[in-house]
Amino acid sequence: MSEQPTGWRRHLWFLVSRKVQVAVATIVVAVAAQYGLQLSEIVVGTVLGVGVALILGIAAEDAGQKAGGSLLQILTLISSLGSGNGQK
């Protein structure tokens, strides 16, 4: 029998996901920059870009695990689709 989470775990269960953790960190930096934290545009852009890249990477990794393929196989397939092979 599994135990029901209590206390703060009951309210923060969604933070178990790596994608949510990265998204929350990215949003915190963006909001902090908007409301007065003195960050240059380069720093904010870098944090947002890395956040998006991590979320997409985690999503590709999750899709590969569900599909039974390796991440390298999936990236190779995506690369071949985007390179115009078979297209005029």
Beta strands, then each sheet from edge to edge (+ up, - down):
end
